[in-house]
Amino acid sequence: MGQLSARLFYGKRDTVVVPINPAISDDDSSEEEDNDVAVPDFLPSTRNLDIDGPSAKRKCVRPAVEVLVDEDLDENEDLDENDDNQEPAPTAKRPTNKRKPEPRQTLWKKVDLDNPPLPEYQHIPPDFIQSPFDYFSRYFSREVISHITYQTNLYATQMNINTTFATTEDEIMNFVAILIYMGIAELPSVDDYWAMDTRVSQVANLMSSKWFKLLKRVVHFNNNAQMPGNNDRFFKVRPLFNDLVTAFRREPETPKQSVDEVMVAYKGKTAGNLRQYIKSKPDKWGFKLFARASQDGFIHDLILYQGQTTLEAHGVPLTPEQQVMGVTSQIVSVLASTMSSSSPKTIFADNYFSGLEIVRYLKSKNCRYTGTARDNRTGNAPLRPIKEMEKKAVPRGTCDYTTSDDGILTVRWKDNKVVTLMSTDMGVEPWSSVYRYCSDTKRKEQVSCPYLIKSYNANMGGIDKSDMLVHLYRTPLRAKRWYMRLFAYAIDVSLTNAWIMYRRDSKALGVNDGLSLKNFRIQVFKTVSSSKSMTSRPRRSSGPLPGSSSTSADIPKPIRGHRGHVPHYSVRFDVSLFHAPVYSNSRQTCKQCSRKGNIMRSNLVCRVCQLHLCINAERNCFVKYHEAVA
């Protein structure tokens, strides 16, 4: 006897309505039956449960019933005659997420890279070494000072339309110079620079404390009237950083570039979540910037991190290929897009940025890459597992490597810890050795090391070197306005980059006794302060900027037992500066013709070198001093 089909007995049903929650039953209806006629004055609730909920953890509202489709129903099977005029029951549709395109299949084989090394960087020697202030003015230029002056006066007017405040470019330059000097001679309080017991004459003679504090309170960098509707969270300092980055990009780059994070120290609460925390940085709290630098620490590009609108506010448009990439890959690709394409480059980065996606993208742009990588970003490269290599039975120096079909090398090497690197630049050969301390034998032992590891360690420190130089003499600018810390960093990074370019030029010309970073900052300050004209008004400084004419000289009086002031050769023989004799009321020793037992004195002073020199019918020490051979 054949089996009786349940479908033939009960008939065909294409949909079934069942409750989502088994506890809901048709018998559990309320005492009041549902009315067929809607209430006339009923208004549906406009409250958004996802936004206006009482707590942060909101439950998802699910329907009480669900429509199920009979999957055994044949789509070509005819319906009953009574159902000819019926529409099929609606089916529940779930939203479908757009998936990223499937990544290409990668084939791996155990071969090494054999790329030729990049050419060494050759700096073009200049005609002469400029003064420290000229190097600094390449980045913190007269246009930047003019912009700050205009925005400061505008901001003072916006706060009080009846104000009589008005500053000049000279005063803003003097304000910047004081900040530069404060980074060298740092005191606990700003008032200490003008106090009787701790007075610093270099600062106190340049500007009064009252006017310095006023400038510190009103100095501004952008028009607040344009801020509404702007999604740039660094709107306050964006023009300043745009000008600096544009000047940084014009400088020549070394073939090996590094990409890393920079932290600008800030512990205040007024910046909101713009303040970030990175445990591994010296300044753990502050503003996070992504930077690209050369081997010697010159910063070429900066991206101010502000969340989702970071790259949009940076001003470099993303290509369609970059838009589908991950966030860290987009950052590296944007920083790489601003490099000069005159010669091939290599980018070094840590595991925060590295991945198969960005390595493959840069390779298509004729740019090499080397960086440490996390295990889940290597594209399932067939390497020895990390847990297996971490065992004590596996000796230090153990290495495993593989190369993809498009030339991406992945290396896993055991040192104190297991490290994984990806590279399209160098391979594991030639092998070398490093010394590591062994706790068992209580001495250092040789450990085999791939060439890729040594190349990464030697070229990854560009950002770290810039951070070290900035922290040596950091500008101590404390203010309630959060963006003033970024203004101080802009001054410091401009000085650091200027000193690096000065060192490049000195090395190219074969000069070995160049200025240190501290003396470089002092010379920048001296150039500004020495060009200031002495006025009888103590509260404001109205002297000209460096390079303009002056009618008097501010020469420090010699102190018995102290070494006399001698200008650096880069200032003494710089023909671009206006070396002119200026009359001084004090008559001091001529630095050119005076000898022991034969002292000559003069009232004429070189306005740049700040030295007394003779000019009379018998001799012209002024000309001889500036024409002497170094």
C-alpha positions in Angstrom: 0.0 0.0 0.0 1.4 3.3 -1.0 2.1 6.1 1.4 -0.5 8.8 1.7 0.9 12.3 0.9 0.1 14.9 3.5 0.0 17.6 0.8 -2.7 15.8 -1.1 -4.7 15.4 2.1 -4.5 19.0 3.4 -4.1 20.8 0.1 -1.4 23.2 -0.9 -0.3 26.2 1.1 2.6 28.4 -0.1 3.0 30.5 3.0 2.6 30.0 6.7 2.4 32.8 9.4 4.0 31.7 12.7 4.9 33.7 15.8 8.5 34.6 16.3 8.3 33.9 20.0 6.8 30.5 20.9 5.3 32.0 24.0 2.9 34.1 21.8 -0.3 32.1 21.1 -3.5 32.8 19.3 -5.4 32.0 22.5 -3.5 34.7 24.4 -5.4 37.5 22.9 -6.4 40.5 25.0 -9.9 41.0 26.3 -10.5 43.7 23.8 -10.7 42.6 20.2 -8.8 44.5 17.5 -11.0 47.1 15.9 -11.4 47.1 12.2 -11.8 50.9 12.1 -8.7 52.9 13.1 -9.0 55.6 15.7 -9.4 58.9 13.9 -7.1 60.9 16.0 -4.3 58.3 16.2 -0.8 59.5 15.2 2.1 57.1 14.8 5.0 57.6 17.1 7.9 59.4 15.6 10.3 58.4 18.3 13.4 56.7 17.1 14.2 53.9 19.4 17.7 53.6 18.1 18.5 57.2 19.1 16.1 58.1 22.0 16.4 54.9 23.9 16.8 55.1 27.7 20.2 53.3 27.8 23.3 52.8 25.6 22.5 49.1 25.1 19.3 49.2 23.1 17.4 46.0 22.2 16.4 45.3 18.6 12.6 45.5 18.1 11.5 42.3 16.3 8.1 41.6 14.7 5.7 39.3 16.5 5.2 37.1 13.5 7.2 35.9 10.5 6.2 34.9 7.0 7.7 31.5 6.0 7.8 30.4 2.4 7.2 26.8 1.5 10.5 25.8 -0.2 9.0 22.6 -1.6 6.5 24.5 -3.7 7.2 24.3 -7.4 7.4 27.7 -9.1 5.8 26.3 -12.3 3.0 24.5 -10.5 -0.5 26.0 -11.2 -2.5 27.5 -8.3 -6.1 26.6 -7.5 -8.9 28.3 -9.5 -10.1 30.0 -6.3 -6.7 31.6 -5.9 -6.5 33.1 -9.4 -7.3 36.6 -8.2 -5.2 36.4 -5.0 -1.8 38.0 -4.8 1.0 35.9 -3.3 1.8 36.7 0.4 4.8 39.0 0.8 8.1 37.4 1.7 10.5 38.8 4.3 13.5 40.4 2.7 16.8 40.8 4.7 19.1 43.7 3.8 22.2 42.6 1.9 25.6 44.1 2.7 27.8 45.2 -0.2 30.8 43.0 -0.2 34.3 44.1 -1.2 35.6 42.5 -4.4 37.3 39.2 -3.8 41.1 39.6 -3.4 43.2 38.0 -6.1 44.5 34.5 -5.4 48.1 34.7 -4.3 50.6 31.9 -5.1 53.6 31.5 -2.9 57.0 30.0 -3.5 60.2 29.9 -1.4 62.5 32.1 -3.4 64.4 35.3 -2.4 64.2 38.8 -3.9 67.0 40.0 -6.0 66.3 43.7 -6.5 69.2 46.1 -7.1 69.7 48.5 -4.2 68.5 52.1 -4.6 71.1 54.8 -5.4 72.5 56.7 -2.4 71.2 60.2 -1.9 73.5 62.9 -3.2 72.7 66.4 -1.9 73.4 69.2 -4.4 75.8 71.6 -2.7 74.7 75.3 -2.6 76.8 78.3 -3.6 77.2 79.3 0.1 75.7 78.5 3.5 72.9 80.8 4.4 72.2 82.2 7.9 70.1 80.1 10.3 67.3 82.7 10.0 67.2 82.2 6.3 66.8 78.5 6.6 64.0 79.0 9.2 62.3 81.5 6.9 62.0 78.9 4.1 59.2 77.3 6.1 58.1 79.9 8.7 58.1 82.5 6.0 57.2 86.2 5.9 53.8 85.2 4.3 53.1 83.0 7.3 53.9 85.9 9.7 51.7 88.2 7.6 48.8 85.7 7.7 49.1 85.3 11.5 49.2 89.1 11.9 46.0 89.6 9.9 44.1 86.8 11.6 45.1 88.0 15.0 43.8 91.5 14.4 40.7 90.1 12.9 40.1 87.8 15.9 40.6 90.8 18.3 38.0 92.7 16.3 35.5 89.8 16.3 35.8 89.6 20.1 35.3 93.3 20.6 34.5 95.5 17.7 35.4 98.6 19.7 38.9 97.4 20.6 41.9 99.5 20.0 44.2 96.4 19.7 46.4 96.2 16.7 49.6 94.3 16.2 52.2 94.3 13.5 54.3 91.7 11.7 57.3 92.9 13.7 55.6 92.1 16.9 54.4 88.7 15.8 58.0 87.9 14.7 59.3 89.0 18.1 56.6 86.9 19.7 57.8 83.8 17.8 61.4 84.6 18.6 60.7 84.8 22.3 59.0 81.3 22.1 62.1 80.0 20.3 64.4 81.3 23.1 62.1 79.9 25.8 62.6 76.5 24.4 66.3 76.8 25.3 66.1 78.7 28.6 63.0 77.2 30.1 61.7 78.6 33.4 58.9 77.4 35.6 56.6 80.3 34.8 56.3 82.9 32.0 56.5 85.7 34.6 59.9 84.5 35.6 61.4 85.9 32.4 60.5 89.4 33.6 60.8 89.0 37.4 63.6 90.8 39.1 65.3 87.7 40.6 65.0 85.5 37.5 65.0 88.1 34.7 66.2 87.0 31.3 67.3 90.1 29.5 67.2 88.5 26.0 63.4 88.1 26.5 62.6 91.1 28.7 64.4 93.6 26.5 62.5 92.4 23.4 58.9 92.7 24.7 57.1 93.6 27.9 55.4 90.8 29.8 52.0 92.5 29.5 52.2 92.7 25.7 53.5 89.2 25.5 50.6 87.8 27.5 48.2 89.8 25.4 49.6 88.4 22.2 49.5 84.9 23.6 45.8 85.3 24.4 44.7 86.7 21.0 47.1 85.2 18.5 45.0 83.4 15.8 45.4 81.5 12.6 42.0 81.3 10.8 38.8 83.2 10.4 36.1 82.1 12.9 33.4 83.4 10.6 34.1 80.6 8.1 33.9 77.9 10.8 30.1 77.1 10.8 29.4 74.2 8.5 33.0 73.2 8.2 33.7 69.6 9.1 37.5 70.1 9.6 38.1 69.7 13.3 41.5 71.3 13.0 40.0 74.3 11.4 41.8 76.6 13.9 45.3 75.7 12.6 44.7 74.3 9.2 46.1 77.3 7.2 49.3 77.3 9.2 49.9 73.6 8.6 49.0 73.8 5.0 51.6 76.5 4.4 54.3 74.5 6.3 53.5 71.2 4.6 53.6 72.9 1.2 57.1 74.3 2.0 58.3 70.9 3.4 57.2 69.1 0.2 59.4 71.3 -1.9 62.6 70.1 -0.3 64.6 67.2 -1.9 63.8 63.7 -0.5 66.1 60.8 0.3 65.3 57.6 -1.5 64.3 55.9 1.8 61.3 57.3 3.5 59.6 56.3 6.7 56.0 56.6 7.7 54.9 56.6 11.4 52.8 58.4 14.0 53.8 61.6 15.8 52.3 62.6 19.1 52.0 66.3 20.0 51.8 66.4 23.8 48.5 67.7 25.2 46.7 66.6 28.4 43.9 69.2 28.4 40.2 68.4 28.2 39.1 71.2 25.8 40.0 69.3 22.7 37.5 66.5 23.3 38.3 63.2 21.5 40.9 64.9 19.3 43.2 63.9 22.1 44.5 60.4 21.6 46.4 57.9 23.7 49.3 55.8 22.4 51.0 53.7 25.1 54.3 53.2 23.2 55.0 56.9 22.6 57.0 59.2 24.9 54.1 61.6 25.0 51.2 59.1 25.5 48.4 61.8 25.5 48.1 64.3 22.7 47.2 65.0 19.1 48.1 62.2 16.7 49.7 63.1 13.4 50.8 60.8 10.6 54.1 61.8 9.1 56.5 60.9 6.3 60.2 61.7 6.8 63.6 61.2 5.2 66.4 59.2 6.8 67.9 62.2 8.5 64.6 63.2 10.2 63.3 65.8 7.8 59.5 65.8 7.9 58.1 66.1 4.4 54.3 65.6 5.0 51.9 65.6 7.9 48.3 64.4 8.3 46.4 65.6 11.3 44.2 62.7 12.6 40.6 63.7 13.4 38.6 60.5 12.7 36.5 59.8 9.6 37.2 63.2 8.0 41.0 63.0 8.4 41.8 62.5 4.7 39.0 64.7 3.5 40.4 67.6 5.5 44.0 66.9 4.4 43.2 68.1 0.9 44.6 65.3 -1.2 41.7 63.6 -3.1 41.4 59.9 -3.1 41.3 57.9 -6.3 38.7 55.2 -6.8 41.4 52.6 -6.1 42.3 54.2 -2.8 38.6 54.6 -1.7 38.1 50.8 -1.4 41.3 50.3 0.7 41.5 50.1 4.4 42.1 53.2 6.6 45.7 52.6 7.3 46.4 51.7 3.7 44.8 54.9 2.6 47.0 57.0 4.9 50.2 55.4 3.5 49.0 55.8 0.0 48.2 59.5 0.5 51.5 60.2 2.1 53.2 58.3 -0.8 51.3 60.3 -3.4 53.0 63.5 -2.4 56.5 62.2 -3.0 58.4 63.5 -6.0 58.5 60.9 -8.8 61.9 61.8 -10.1 63.5 58.7 -8.7 62.4 55.4 -7.1 61.7 55.4 -3.4 61.2 52.9 -0.6 58.8 53.4 2.3 59.4 51.9 5.7 56.6 51.5 8.2 55.6 49.4 11.2 52.8 46.8 11.6 50.1 49.4 12.1 50.3 50.3 8.4 51.6 47.1 6.8 49.5 44.7 4.8 49.4 42.9 1.5 46.9 45.5 0.2 49.2 48.5 0.6 52.4 46.7 -0.4 50.7 45.6 -3.7 49.3 49.1 -4.3 52.7 50.8 -3.9 54.4 48.2 -6.1 52.0 49.1 -8.9 53.1 52.7 -8.4 56.8 51.9 -8.7 57.4 52.4 -5.0 59.0 49.8 -2.8 57.9 49.0 0.7 59.4 47.3 3.8 57.6 47.0 7.1 56.7 44.7 10.0 53.3 43.0 9.6 50.8 41.3 11.8 50.0 37.7 11.1 46.5 38.3 9.9 47.7 40.8 7.2 50.2 38.7 5.3 47.6 37.1 3.0 47.9 33.7 4.6 51.5 33.4 3.6 52.7 29.7 4.2 55.2 30.5 7.0 56.2 28.6 10.0 53.6 29.3 12.8 54.4 31.9 15.4 53.5 29.6 18.3 55.9 27.0 17.0 58.8 29.4 16.6 58.2 30.8 20.1 59.1 27.5 21.7 62.4 27.4 23.5 63.6 24.4 21.4 63.7 26.8 18.4 67.0 28.7 18.5 67.4 32.4 17.9 68.1 33.3 14.3 65.6 30.8 12.9 64.1 32.2 9.7 61.4 31.3 7.3 60.5 33.2 4.2 58.3 32.9 1.1 57.6 35.1 -2.0 54.3 35.7 -3.8 53.9 35.4 -7.5 53.9 39.2 -7.9 57.2 39.7 -6.0 56.2 40.3 -2.4 58.6 38.8 0.1 57.3 37.7 3.6 59.9 36.9 6.2 59.5 35.5 9.8 62.6 35.7 12.0 63.1 34.8 15.7 65.0 37.3 17.8 63.9 37.9 21.4 60.5 37.7 19.9 59.2 36.5 16.6 58.9 39.2 14.0 57.2 39.2 10.6 58.2 41.5 7.7 56.9 42.2 4.2 59.0 43.7 1.6 59.4 44.5 -2.1 62.8 46.1 -1.6 65.4 43.7 -0.2 65.7 40.0 0.4 67.1 37.8 3.2 70.5 37.6 1.6 73.3 38.5 2.2 73.1 37.1 5.7 74.8 38.9 8.6 75.1 38.4 12.3 74.0 40.4 15.4 75.0 40.0 19.0 72.4 39.1 21.6 72.8 38.4 25.3 72.1 34.8 26.3 70.8 34.2 29.8 72.1 30.6 29.9 75.7 31.3 29.1 75.7 34.9 30.6 77.4 36.4 27.6 76.6 37.8 24.2 76.4 35.3 21.3 76.2 35.7 17.5 72.7 35.3 15.9 72.2 35.1 12.2 70.2 37.9 10.8 68.6 38.5 7.3 69.7 41.6 5.4 66.1 42.7 5.3 66.0 43.1 9.1 69.1 45.2 9.2 67.8 47.4 6.4 64.6 48.0 8.3 66.3 48.8 11.6 68.7 51.3 9.8 66.0 53.2 7.8 62.9 53.1 10.0 64.0 55.8 12.4 63.3 59.0 10.5 60.2 60.0 12.4 61.8 59.0 15.7 64.8 61.1 15.0 62.6 64.1 14.3 60.7 63.5 17.6 64.0 63.4 19.4 65.2 66.7 18.0 61.9 68.4 18.7 61.9 67.2 22.3 65.5 68.5 22.9 64.4 72.1 23.0 60.6 72.0 22.9 58.7 75.3 23.0 57.0 75.5 26.4 53.7 77.1 25.2 50.9 76.5 27.7 47.5 78.0 27.1 43.8 77.2 27.6 43.3 77.1 23.8 44.1 73.5 22.7 45.5 74.5 19.3 48.3 76.5 20.8 50.2 73.3 21.4 50.0 72.6 17.7 51.3 76.1 17.0 54.3 75.4 19.2 54.9 72.2 17.4 54.8 74.0 14.1 57.6 76.3 15.3 59.7 73.4 16.6 59.3 71.2 13.5 60.1 74.2 11.3 63.3 74.8 13.3 64.2 71.1 13.2 63.7 70.9 9.4 65.7 74.1 8.9 68.6 72.8 11.0 68.6 69.5 9.0 68.8 71.4 5.7 71.6 73.5 7.2 73.5 70.3 8.1 72.9 68.9 4.6 74.4 72.1 3.0 77.3 72.1 5.4 78.2 68.5 4.7 77.9 69.0 0.9 80.4 72.0 1.2 82.7 70.0 3.4 82.2 72.1 6.5 82.5 70.0 9.7 82.2 72.6 12.5 78.6 73.5 11.9 76.2 74.8 14.5 74.4 72.5 16.9 70.7 72.6 17.1 70.8 74.7 20.3 73.2 77.3 18.8 71.1 77.2 15.6 68.0 78.3 17.6 70.0 80.9 19.4 71.2 82.4 16.1 67.7 82.5 14.8 66.6 84.4 17.9 69.6 86.7 17.7 68.9 87.7 14.1 65.4 88.7 15.1 66.3 90.5 18.3 69.3 92.3 16.9 67.3 93.9 14.1 64.9 95.4 16.6 65.2 99.2 16.9 65.5 100.5 20.4 62.5 102.6 21.3 61.5 104.5 24.4 58.2 102.7 24.6 58.9 99.6 26.8 55.6 97.8 26.5 55.7 97.1 22.8 58.4 96.3 20.3 58.0 97.9 16.9 61.4 97.1 15.4 61.7 95.9 11.8 62.0 92.3 10.7 65.4 90.9 9.8 66.7 92.2 6.5 65.3 95.7 6.9 67.3 98.8 7.7 68.0 100.1 11.1 69.5 103.3 12.4 71.0 102.2 15.7 72.7 99.2 17.2 71.8 97.1 20.2 75.3 95.8 21.2 75.6 93.9 24.4 78.2 95.5 26.8 81.3 93.4 27.3 81.6 91.7 30.8 85.1 91.4 32.3 86.1 87.8 32.4 83.6 86.7 29.8 84.5 85.6 26.3 83.7 88.2 23.6 80.9 87.8 21.1 82.1 86.3 17.8 79.6 85.7 15.0 79.4 82.4 13.2 81.2 82.2 9.8 77.8 81.6 8.1 76.7 85.0 9.3 80.0 86.8 8.9 80.6 85.9 5.2 76.9 85.8 4.1 76.7 88.4 1.3 72.9 88.2 1.2 72.7 89.9 4.6 73.0 93.7 4.8 76.4 94.2 6.6 76.4 98.0 7.2 78.3 100.1 9.7 76.0 101.7 12.4 77.1 104.4 14.9 76.9 103.4 18.5 77.2 105.6 21.6 79.6 103.1 23.3 83.3 103.0 22.1 84.6 99.5 22.3 87.6 97.4 21.0 87.9 96.8 17.3 87.8 93.0 16.7 90.0 93.2 13.6 93.1 95.2 14.3 93.4 95.2 18.1 96.3 93.3 19.6 97.6 92.8 23.1 99.4 96.1 24.0 97.9 97.9 21.0 94.1 98.3 21.5 92.1 100.3 19.0 88.6 101.4 19.7 85.7 102.4 17.5 82.1 103.7 17.7 81.1 102.0 14.4 79.4 98.6 14.6 78.4 96.1 12.0 74.6 95.8 12.2 74.6 92.0 11.5 77.8 90.8 13.2 77.3 93.1 16.2 81.1 93.9 16.4 83.0 97.2 16.7 85.2 97.7 13.6 87.4 100.7 12.6 86.8 102.9 9.6 89.2 105.8 9.2 91.7 107.3 6.8 94.4 104.8 7.9 92.5 101.5 7.8 89.2 100.0 7.0 88.7 97.0 9.3 85.1 96.7 8.3 86.0 95.6 4.8 89.0 93.4 5.9 86.9 91.6 8.5 84.2 90.6 6.0 86.7 89.7 3.2 88.9 87.5 5.4 89.4 83.8 4.3 87.6 81.4 6.6 
